[in-house]
Amino acid sequence: MAWYHSVYPGSEPPTQGEKDVYFYDPFGEVAYSYTKAEFLALSAMPAAPDLSESKVPLTFTEWNWSLSDAKTYVTANDKLNIGATCVPTDGKTHIFLNIPLTWKSNIDIRFTATTTATVDWGDGTTETVSGDFSSGHNYNDTGEFHIKIDGNISFTDDRSILVDTVQKEYLTDIYFSGITSITNGCFQDLYCLETITLPNTITSVGNYCFKNCYKLPGIVIPNGVTSIGDNCFQSCYLFKYFILPNNITSIGSSGLSSCRILNNIILPNTITSLGDYCFSGCYALENIKLPSNITSISGGCFQNCMIHTFTIPSTVTSIGSNAFYGCYALEHLEIPNGITTIEGGLFQNCYALKTVSIPDTVTSIYGTCFSGCYTLESIKLPSNITSLESSIFSNCKSLGCVEIPNGVSIINSSVFYNCTSLVYVDFSNHSSVPSLGYTNAFPTSSSNFQAIIVPDALYDSWRNATRWSTTTIRNKIVKASEYVKPF
């Protein structure tokens, strides 16, 4: 995947070696690693990681998994990532603002102080506040300013830290202490934020919190957090690590979408919900294992990911539209029993998809589901479907033949459009002539297309039925007893 280096120099996704369990410091560096056997033999969690390289002195608080929970997970799932949480040793929240030589800047900070809080702006001025605080501060000099907030606070406002429009990208580091929540949009659009540490006092991370923090390389989520909001880390382009705790139950819609180089994420079994487009546009994401308690895969969840192997748990009963759209490397997939509907665009443009197993519990397959699956050579349709929807197999250029179940009574438009390798479509088990909605359903102009195979007893009525009687289609209709299948 050399393109990562050319697009994001120095930001290649991290690779893991022969170990199974990795312990990360708050900055995404591996502190310890173990094989499965080595980890299961531990009697205690490893010591605190080295935090000496931090801009401010940090004190390790805990790993975001307990030993017992981690051992249970690793026993069943083999691999796990665990992260360290920490707080500034002095108990203050630290913010670093770098104002370049060519600019001067104003910064606004909004928070609620549980008790009295002191803000040291880093230029010799301070403020003491209580309750709701909203204040702007103007810097008359250039350089790096080290802001310190002393007190228990919560960021509860959209864009709680806002550097004015031109210079807002120059806020680079935040080390939190004493905060309990980060709500919607708090730190959205801090384009050059490179470091953030979350303390284990945090219980929620709201919608849009870190959206468009383009340079943020990753984050360790503390074990008190149970949910990640919608769009929370969307477009964090340089995200390389995302370490979740065992208490997390949901990740919101587009929660990690467009994290372009994120290639390693482990989802705890406590997760029961992944929002629409949750991992959409995570181009480097090649492997992911769904939690055993998940019951649905939401629409667009893995759209445009590079997943090449994927297992859908038997607990899943629904899969949303476009869930695997554009998963160019996906080769095989088995849909579990219990699924009744395959939504539109589910596998559209999965260019490498060769085989897919569909259970007979499926009764509906919607349009464009397999459109653009260039390497799909054959497919067994479930016996209980009643229609072939528009463009369901369009541009499946390797598809050689399809047997249509007897229950299919409607054939819609462009079903086999541009299926240039299609040789025959088999209706020989039908007891009646299905309705043909459009004459472009079959690739009649393709030199490879030979036959529409029908029961001998229905041959005449089939050839004379509405739209089936169109010359280009009528000429392809053959009796089952007279056609020898080439394969």
VEXDREN-2710 file (C-alpha; in Angstrom, 1 decimal):
% VEXDREN-2710
k/r/px/py/pz
1/MET/0.0/0.0/0.0
2/ALA/2.6/2.5/-1.1
3/TRP/0.0/5.1/-1.8
4/TYR/-0.2/6.0/1.9
5/HIS/3.4/7.2/1.9
6/SER/2.9/9.3/-1.2
7/VAL/-0.3/10.9/0.0
8/TYR/0.5/11.1/3.7
9/PRO/4.4/11.2/4.0
10/GLY/5.6/9.7/7.2
11/SER/2.1/8.5/8.2
12/GLU/1.9/4.9/7.1
13/PRO/-0.4/2.7/9.1
14/PRO/1.3/1.0/12.0
15/THR/2.0/-2.7/11.5
16/GLN/1.9/-5.3/14.2
17/GLY/4.3/-8.2/14.4
18/GLU/3.8/-11.7/15.7
19/LYS/2.2/-10.8/19.0
20/ASP/-1.5/-11.0/19.8
21/VAL/-2.1/-8.5/22.7
22/TYR/-0.7/-4.9/22.5
23/PHE/-0.5/-2.3/25.2
24/TYR/-0.4/1.3/23.9
25/ASP/0.7/4.4/25.6
26/PRO/-1.6/7.5/25.2
27/PHE/0.3/8.5/22.1
28/GLY/-0.1/5.3/20.2
29/GLU/3.3/3.8/20.8
30/VAL/3.4/0.1/21.8
31/ALA/4.5/-0.2/25.4
32/TYR/4.2/-4.0/25.8
33/SER/3.2/-6.9/23.5
34/TYR/2.4/-10.5/24.2
35/THR/1.4/-13.7/22.5
36/LYS/-2.0/-15.1/23.5
37/ALA/-0.3/-17.7/25.8
38/GLU/2.0/-15.1/27.4
39/PHE/-0.9/-12.7/28.1
40/LEU/-3.1/-15.4/29.6
41/ALA/-0.3/-16.3/31.9
42/LEU/-0.1/-12.8/33.4
43/SER/-1.1/-12.5/37.1
44/ALA/-1.3/-8.7/36.8
45/MET/-1.4/-5.9/34.3
46/PRO/2.0/-4.6/33.2
47/ALA/3.5/-1.5/34.8
48/ALA/2.8/2.1/33.7
49/PRO/4.2/3.0/30.3
50/ASP/7.0/5.5/29.9
51/LEU/5.4/9.0/29.7
52/SER/8.6/11.0/29.9
53/GLU/8.4/12.3/26.3
54/SER/5.2/14.2/27.0
55/LYS/5.1/18.0/26.8
56/VAL/3.7/18.1/30.3
57/PRO/4.4/15.7/33.2
58/LEU/1.8/13.0/33.1
59/THR/0.7/10.4/35.7
60/PHE/-0.6/7.0/34.6
61/THR/-4.1/6.2/35.9
62/GLU/-5.0/2.8/34.5
63/TRP/-5.3/0.6/31.4
64/ASN/-8.7/0.9/29.7
65/TRP/-9.4/-2.9/30.2
66/SER/-9.3/-4.9/33.4
67/LEU/-7.1/-8.0/33.4
68/SER/-10.1/-10.3/33.9
69/ASP/-12.2/-8.7/31.1
70/ALA/-9.1/-8.7/28.8
71/LYS/-8.4/-12.4/29.5
72/THR/-12.0/-13.3/28.8
73/TYR/-11.9/-11.5/25.5
74/VAL/-8.5/-12.8/24.4
75/THR/-9.5/-16.4/25.3
76/ALA/-12.4/-16.1/22.8
77/ASN/-11.0/-13.8/20.2
78/ASP/-7.2/-14.2/20.3
79/LYS/-6.3/-10.5/19.8
80/LEU/-6.8/-7.3/21.7
81/ASN/-5.5/-3.7/21.9
82/ILE/-5.4/-2.1/25.3
83/GLY/-4.6/1.6/26.0
84/ALA/-3.2/3.7/28.8
85/THR/-5.1/6.6/30.3
86/CYS/-3.3/9.4/32.2
87/VAL/-3.7/12.9/33.6
88/PRO/-1.4/15.8/34.0
89/THR/0.5/15.4/37.2
90/ASP/-0.4/18.9/38.4
91/GLY/-4.1/18.2/38.0
92/LYS/-4.6/21.0/35.4
93/THR/-5.8/20.9/31.8
94/HIS/-3.1/22.0/29.5
95/ILE/-3.6/23.6/26.0
96/PHE/-0.8/24.5/23.6
97/LEU/-1.4/27.2/21.0
98/ASN/1.3/28.0/18.5
99/ILE/0.9/31.4/16.8
100/PRO/3.3/31.7/13.9
101/LEU/5.4/34.7/13.1
102/THR/3.0/36.0/10.4
103/TRP/-0.1/36.0/12.6
104/LYS/-1.5/37.2/15.9
105/SER/-4.6/35.5/17.3
106/ASN/-7.7/35.4/19.5
107/ILE/-8.8/32.3/21.3
108/ASP/-12.2/31.7/22.8
109/ILE/-12.7/29.0/25.5
110/ARG/-16.2/28.0/26.8
111/PHE/-16.7/25.6/29.7
112/THR/-18.6/25.0/32.9
113/ALA/-16.6/25.0/36.2
114/THR/-18.0/22.7/38.9
115/THR/-16.2/24.9/41.5
116/THR/-13.8/27.8/41.1
117/ALA/-11.4/27.5/38.1
118/THR/-8.4/29.5/37.2
119/VAL/-7.3/30.1/33.6
120/ASP/-3.6/31.0/33.0
121/TRP/-3.4/32.2/29.4
122/GLY/0.3/31.6/29.2
123/ASP/1.2/35.2/28.5
124/GLY/1.3/36.5/32.1
125/THR/-2.4/37.0/32.5
126/THR/-4.9/34.9/34.5
127/GLU/-8.6/34.8/35.2
128/THR/-10.6/33.2/38.1
129/VAL/-14.1/32.0/37.3
130/SER/-16.9/29.8/38.6
131/GLY/-20.0/28.4/36.8
132/ASP/-20.3/29.0/33.1
133/PHE/-17.3/30.5/31.5
134/SER/-17.0/32.0/28.1
135/SER/-14.2/34.3/27.3
136/GLY/-11.9/35.4/24.5
137/HIS/-8.3/36.2/24.9
138/ASN/-6.2/38.2/22.5
139/TYR/-2.5/37.5/22.1
140/ASN/-0.3/40.4/21.1
141/ASP/2.9/38.2/20.6
142/THR/3.8/35.3/18.4
143/GLY/5.2/31.9/19.4
144/GLU/3.9/29.0/21.5
145/PHE/1.6/29.7/24.4
146/HIS/0.9/27.2/27.2
147/ILE/-2.6/27.7/28.6
148/LYS/-3.4/26.0/32.0
149/ILE/-6.9/25.5/33.4
150/ASP/-7.0/24.6/37.1
151/GLY/-10.3/23.2/38.3
152/ASN/-13.0/20.6/37.5
153/ILE/-14.6/21.6/34.2
154/SER/-16.9/20.2/31.5
155/PHE/-16.9/21.3/27.9
156/THR/-20.5/21.6/27.0
157/ASP/-20.6/23.9/24.0
158/ASP/-20.3/23.5/20.2
159/ARG/-16.6/24.5/19.5
160/SER/-15.7/24.9/23.1
161/ILE/-12.2/25.9/22.1
162/LEU/-12.3/28.2/19.1
163/VAL/-9.3/29.9/17.7
164/ASP/-10.4/32.6/15.3
165/THR/-11.2/31.6/11.7
166/VAL/-7.8/32.1/10.1
167/GLN/-5.5/30.9/12.8
168/LYS/-7.6/28.1/14.4
169/GLU/-5.3/25.4/13.0
170/TYR/-2.5/26.5/15.3
171/LEU/-3.9/24.8/18.4
172/THR/-1.7/21.7/18.6
173/ASP/-2.0/19.8/22.0
174/ILE/-4.6/19.3/24.7
175/TYR/-4.0/17.4/27.9
176/PHE/-7.2/17.1/29.9
177/SER/-7.7/16.8/33.7
178/GLY/-10.8/16.8/35.8
179/ILE/-13.4/16.8/33.0
180/THR/-16.4/14.6/32.9
181/SER/-18.0/15.1/29.5
182/ILE/-17.2/16.4/26.0
183/THR/-20.4/17.3/24.1
184/ASN/-21.3/18.0/20.6
185/GLY/-18.8/19.7/18.4
186/CYS/-16.5/20.7/21.2
187/PHE/-13.2/20.5/19.3
188/GLN/-14.4/20.3/15.7
189/ASP/-12.2/21.8/13.0
190/LEU/-9.0/22.0/15.1
191/TYR/-7.1/21.1/12.0
192/CYS/-3.6/20.9/13.5
193/LEU/-4.5/19.2/16.8
194/GLU/-1.8/16.5/17.2
195/THR/-2.1/15.4/20.8
196/ILE/-5.0/14.8/23.1
197/THR/-5.3/12.8/26.3
198/LEU/-8.6/11.9/27.9
199/PRO/-8.8/11.2/31.6
200/ASN/-10.7/8.3/33.0
201/THR/-13.2/10.7/34.5
202/ILE/-14.9/11.2/31.1
203/THR/-18.2/9.3/30.6
204/SER/-19.4/10.6/27.3
205/VAL/-18.0/11.8/24.0
206/GLY/-20.6/13.7/21.9
207/ASN/-21.4/14.2/18.3
208/TYR/-18.9/15.9/16.0
209/CYS/-16.4/16.3/18.9
210/PHE/-13.2/15.8/16.9
211/LYS/-14.5/16.0/13.4
212/ASN/-12.0/17.4/10.9
213/CYS/-9.1/17.2/13.3
214/TYR/-7.0/16.3/10.3
215/LYS/-3.6/15.8/12.0
216/LEU/-4.8/13.9/15.1
217/PRO/-3.0/10.5/14.9
218/GLY/-5.3/8.6/17.3
219/ILE/-6.8/8.3/20.7
220/VAL/-7.2/6.0/23.7
221/ILE/-10.8/6.0/25.0
222/PRO/-11.1/5.7/28.8
223/ASN/-13.1/2.9/30.3
224/GLY/-15.8/5.1/31.6
225/VAL/-17.0/6.0/28.2
226/THR/-20.0/3.9/26.9
227/SER/-20.8/5.6/23.6
228/ILE/-19.1/7.5/20.8
229/GLY/-21.3/10.1/19.1
230/ASP/-22.3/10.7/15.5
231/ASN/-19.4/12.0/13.3
232/CYS/-17.2/12.1/16.4
233/PHE/-13.9/11.4/14.6
234/GLN/-15.0/11.9/11.0
235/SER/-12.3/13.0/8.7
236/CYS/-9.4/12.5/11.2
237/TYR/-7.3/11.7/8.2
238/LEU/-4.2/10.6/10.0
239/PHE/-5.9/8.4/12.6
240/LYS/-3.6/5.4/13.0
241/TYR/-4.9/4.0/16.4
242/PHE/-8.2/3.9/18.1
243/ILE/-8.2/2.0/21.4
244/LEU/-11.7/1.2/22.8
245/PRO/-12.5/0.1/26.3
246/ASN/-14.6/-2.9/27.3
247/ASN/-17.6/-0.7/28.4
248/ILE/-18.4/0.8/25.0
249/THR/-21.8/-0.1/23.6
250/SER/-22.2/2.0/20.5
251/ILE/-20.4/4.1/17.9
252/GLY/-22.6/6.6/16.1
253/SER/-23.3/7.3/12.5
254/SER/-20.1/8.2/10.6
255/GLY/-18.3/7.9/13.9
256/LEU/-15.0/7.1/12.2
257/SER/-15.8/7.7/8.6
258/SER/-13.0/9.0/6.4
259/CYS/-10.2/8.0/8.8
260/ARG/-8.2/7.1/5.8
261/ILE/-5.2/5.3/7.2
262/LEU/-6.9/3.5/10.2
263/ASN/-6.1/-0.1/9.6
264/ASN/-6.3/-1.7/13.0
265/ILE/-9.4/-1.6/15.3
266/ILE/-10.8/-4.1/17.7
267/LEU/-14.4/-3.9/18.7
268/PRO/-15.3/-5.1/22.2
269/ASN/-18.2/-7.6/22.5
270/THR/-20.1/-5.0/24.6
271/ILE/-20.8/-3.0/21.4
272/THR/-24.4/-3.7/20.1
273/SER/-24.8/-0.8/17.7
274/LEU/-22.7/0.7/14.9
275/GLY/-24.3/3.7/13.2
276/ASP/-24.8/4.3/9.5
277/TYR/-21.5/4.8/7.5
278/CYS/-19.6/4.2/10.7
279/PHE/-16.4/3.2/9.0
280/SER/-17.2/4.5/5.5
281/GLY/-14.1/5.7/3.7
282/CYS/-11.6/4.0/6.0
283/TYR/-9.6/3.0/3.0
284/ALA/-6.9/1.1/4.9
285/LEU/-9.2/-1.0/7.0
286/GLU/-8.5/-4.5/5.8
287/ASN/-9.8/-6.7/8.6
288/ILE/-12.4/-6.2/11.3
289/LYS/-14.3/-8.6/13.5
290/LEU/-17.8/-7.7/14.5
291/PRO/-18.8/-8.1/18.2
292/SER/-20.7/-11.2/19.0
293/ASN/-23.6/-9.2/20.4
294/ILE/-24.2/-7.1/17.3
295/THR/-27.7/-7.6/15.7
296/SER/-27.5/-5.4/12.7
297/ILE/-25.1/-3.9/10.2
298/SER/-26.2/-0.4/9.4
299/GLY/-26.4/1.2/6.0
300/GLY/-23.0/2.2/4.5
301/CYS/-21.2/0.9/7.6
302/PHE/-18.1/-0.4/5.7
303/GLN/-18.5/1.5/2.4
304/ASN/-15.2/1.9/0.6
305/CYS/-13.2/0.0/3.1
306/MET/-10.5/-2.4/1.9
307/ILE/-11.8/-5.4/3.8
308/HIS/-10.9/-8.6/2.1
309/THR/-12.2/-11.1/4.7
310/PHE/-15.3/-10.6/6.8
311/THR/-17.5/-12.8/9.0
312/ILE/-21.1/-11.8/9.8
313/PRO/-22.1/-13.1/13.2
314/SER/-25.1/-15.4/13.4
315/THR/-26.8/-12.8/15.7
316/VAL/-27.1/-10.3/12.8
317/THR/-30.7/-10.2/11.5
318/SER/-30.5/-7.1/9.2
319/ILE/-28.0/-5.5/6.9
320/GLY/-28.5/-1.9/5.7
321/SER/-28.2/-0.7/2.1
322/ASN/-24.7/0.0/0.8
323/ALA/-23.1/-1.7/3.8
324/PHE/-20.3/-3.1/1.8
325/TYR/-20.5/-0.8/-1.2
326/GLY/-17.1/-0.3/-2.8
327/CYS/-15.3/-2.9/-0.7
328/TYR/-13.0/-3.5/-3.6
329/ALA/-10.9/-6.3/-2.0
330/LEU/-13.8/-8.3/-0.5
331/GLU/-13.7/-11.8/-2.1
332/HIS/-16.1/-14.0/-0.2
333/LEU/-19.0/-13.5/2.1
334/GLU/-21.6/-15.7/3.8
335/ILE/-24.9/-14.2/4.9
336/PRO/-26.3/-15.9/8.0
337/ASN/-29.6/-17.6/8.4
338/GLY/-32.3/-15.2/9.7
339/ILE/-31.6/-12.4/7.2
340/THR/-34.7/-11.8/5.3
341/THR/-33.8/-8.8/3.1
342/ILE/-30.7/-7.8/1.1
343/GLU/-30.9/-4.1/0.7
344/GLY/-30.0/-2.1/-2.4
345/GLY/-26.3/-1.5/-3.3
346/LEU/-25.2/-3.9/-0.6
347/PHE/-22.3/-5.3/-2.6
348/GLN/-22.2/-2.8/-5.4
349/ASN/-18.8/-2.2/-6.9
350/CYS/-17.2/-5.0/-4.8
351/TYR/-14.9/-5.7/-7.8
352/ALA/-13.2/-8.7/-6.3
353/LEU/-16.2/-10.5/-4.9
354/LYS/-16.2/-14.1/-6.2
355/THR/-18.7/-15.9/-4.1
356/VAL/-21.5/-15.0/-1.8
357/SER/-23.8/-17.5/0.0
358/ILE/-27.4/-16.4/0.5
359/PRO/-29.7/-18.4/2.8
360/ASP/-33.3/-19.3/1.9
361/THR/-34.5/-17.1/4.7
362/VAL/-34.0/-14.2/2.3
363/THR/-37.2/-13.2/0.5
364/SER/-36.2/-9.8/-1.0
365/ILE/-33.1/-8.6/-2.9
366/TYR/-33.2/-5.0/-3.9
367/GLY/-31.8/-3.1/-6.8
368/THR/-28.1/-2.7/-7.7
369/CYS/-27.2/-5.2/-4.9
370/PHE/-24.5/-6.9/-7.0
371/SER/-24.0/-4.3/-9.6
372/GLY/-20.4/-3.9/-10.6
373/CYS/-19.2/-7.1/-9.0
374/TYR/-16.8/-7.7/-11.9
375/THR/-15.4/-11.1/-10.8
376/LEU/-18.7/-12.7/-9.6
377/GLU/-18.9/-15.9/-11.7
378/SER/-21.9/-17.6/-10.3
379/ILE/-24.6/-17.2/-7.6
380/LYS/-27.4/-19.3/-6.2
381/LEU/-30.4/-17.3/-5.5
382/PRO/-32.6/-18.1/-2.5
383/SER/-35.8/-20.0/-3.3
384/ASN/-38.2/-17.6/-1.7
385/ILE/-37.5/-14.4/-3.6
386/THR/-40.3/-13.1/-5.8
387/SER/-38.7/-10.5/-8.0
388/LEU/-35.4/-9.5/-9.7
389/GLU/-35.1/-5.8/-9.0
390/SER/-33.5/-3.2/-11.3
391/SER/-29.8/-3.5/-12.1
392/ILE/-29.4/-6.2/-9.5
393/PHE/-26.6/-7.9/-11.6
394/SER/-25.6/-5.1/-13.9
395/ASN/-21.9/-5.0/-14.9
396/CYS/-21.3/-8.4/-13.4
397/LYS/-18.9/-9.0/-16.3
398/SER/-17.8/-12.5/-15.2
399/LEU/-21.2/-13.9/-14.4
400/GLY/-21.7/-17.0/-16.6
401/CYS/-25.2/-18.3/-15.7
402/VAL/-28.1/-17.8/-13.3
403/GLU/-30.9/-20.1/-12.3
404/ILE/-34.0/-18.2/-11.4
405/PRO/-36.2/-19.6/-8.6
406/ASN/-39.8/-20.6/-9.5
407/GLY/-41.2/-17.9/-7.1
408/VAL/-39.8/-15.0/-9.1
409/SER/-42.8/-13.4/-10.9
410/ILE/-41.3/-10.0/-11.9
411/ILE/-38.2/-9.2/-13.9
412/ASN/-37.3/-5.5/-13.7
413/SER/-35.1/-3.2/-15.8
414/SER/-31.4/-3.8/-16.6
415/VAL/-31.2/-6.9/-14.4
416/PHE/-28.3/-8.3/-16.4
417/TYR/-27.2/-5.1/-18.1
418/ASN/-23.6/-5.4/-19.5
419/CYS/-23.2/-8.9/-18.1
420/THR/-20.8/-9.6/-21.0
421/SER/-19.9/-13.2/-20.0
422/LEU/-23.5/-14.3/-19.4
423/VAL/-24.3/-17.4/-21.4
424/TYR/-27.8/-18.4/-20.2
425/VAL/-30.5/-17.6/-17.7
426/ASP/-32.5/-20.7/-16.5
427/PHE/-36.2/-20.5/-15.9
428/SER/-36.8/-24.2/-16.5
429/ASN/-38.3/-24.9/-13.1
430/HIS/-41.0/-22.2/-13.5
431/SER/-44.7/-23.1/-13.5
432/SER/-45.8/-19.7/-15.0
433/VAL/-44.4/-16.9/-17.1
434/PRO/-43.0/-14.1/-15.0
435/SER/-43.8/-10.5/-15.8
436/LEU/-41.1/-8.7/-17.8
437/GLY/-41.1/-5.0/-16.9
438/TYR/-38.5/-3.8/-19.4
439/THR/-36.9/-5.3/-22.6
440/ASN/-33.4/-4.3/-21.4
441/ALA/-33.3/-6.9/-18.7
442/PHE/-31.1/-9.3/-20.6
443/PRO/-27.8/-8.7/-22.5
444/THR/-29.3/-9.8/-25.8
445/SER/-26.6/-7.9/-27.8
446/SER/-23.7/-9.7/-26.2
447/SER/-22.1/-12.3/-28.4
448/ASN/-21.8/-14.7/-25.4
449/PHE/-25.4/-14.7/-24.5
450/GLN/-27.1/-17.8/-25.9
451/ALA/-30.3/-18.7/-24.1
452/ILE/-33.3/-18.0/-21.9
453/ILE/-34.2/-21.5/-20.9
454/VAL/-37.9/-22.1/-20.2
455/PRO/-40.1/-25.2/-19.6
456/ASP/-41.2/-27.0/-22.7
457/ALA/-44.8/-26.7/-21.7
458/LEU/-44.6/-22.9/-21.5
459/TYR/-42.4/-22.3/-24.6
460/ASP/-45.1/-20.8/-26.8
461/SER/-46.9/-18.7/-24.1
462/TRP/-43.4/-17.4/-23.0
463/ARG/-42.5/-16.3/-26.5
464/ASN/-45.8/-14.6/-26.9
465/ALA/-46.0/-12.9/-23.5
466/THR/-45.8/-9.1/-23.2
467/ARG/-42.3/-7.8/-23.8
468/TRP/-41.0/-11.4/-24.0
469/SER/-42.3/-11.3/-27.5
470/THR/-39.8/-8.5/-28.5
471/THR/-37.7/-10.0/-31.3
472/THR/-34.3/-9.7/-29.5
473/ILE/-35.6/-11.5/-26.5
474/ARG/-38.0/-13.9/-28.2
475/ASN/-35.0/-15.2/-30.3
476/LYS/-33.1/-16.2/-27.2
477/ILE/-36.0/-18.3/-25.6
478/VAL/-35.3/-22.0/-25.9
479/LYS/-36.9/-25.2/-24.6
480/ALA/-35.2/-26.8/-21.7
481/SER/-35.2/-30.2/-23.4
482/GLU/-33.4/-28.8/-26.5
483/TYR/-30.6/-26.8/-24.9
484/VAL/-27.4/-28.4/-23.7
485/LYS/-25.8/-26.3/-21.0
486/PRO/-22.1/-25.6/-21.7
487/PHE/-21.4/-25.7/-17.9
END
